[in-house]
Amino acid sequence: MISNRAQEAPRTIIDLDPFSPEAIADPISTDSLIRESAQLVWLERYGTWATGRHDTVKRVLNDWETFSSAQRPFDHQNFPLPA
């Protein structure tokens, strides 16, 4: 579950595919773009948050209740449900 604070926070959306051949070939530039854009960025293509900052990663991993994705992907509008 995403906390109300996270849902209400403005999103920094970047058009980046971190799994593209270009991003994989140049991971330093990819990581730099994510890190320099914002503390957290929204990857619209994947419907997920990303960060390139160590302090943010540490905070997210240590606060699993606030940053839980336990409800995903089954509540995502584009996730196909089993018949």
Residue pairs with C-beta under 8 A, 6 or more apart in sequence:
1 68
1 70
1 71
2 67
2 68
2 69
3 66
3 67
5 66
6 66
6 67
11 41
11 42
12 37
12 38
12 40
12 41
12 42
13 41
13 42
13 44
14 33
14 34
14 37
14 41
14 42
14 43
15 44
15 45
16 23
16 30
16 33
16 34
16 41
16 43
16 45
17 23
17 43
17 45
18 30
18 34
18 43
18 50
23 30
31 52
32 52
34 41
34 50
34 51
34 52
35 51
35 52
35 53
39 51
39 53
39 56
40 49
40 50
40 51
40 56
41 49
41 50
41 51
42 48
42 49
42 50
43 49
43 50
47 76
47 78
51 57
51 60
60 67
73 79
74 81
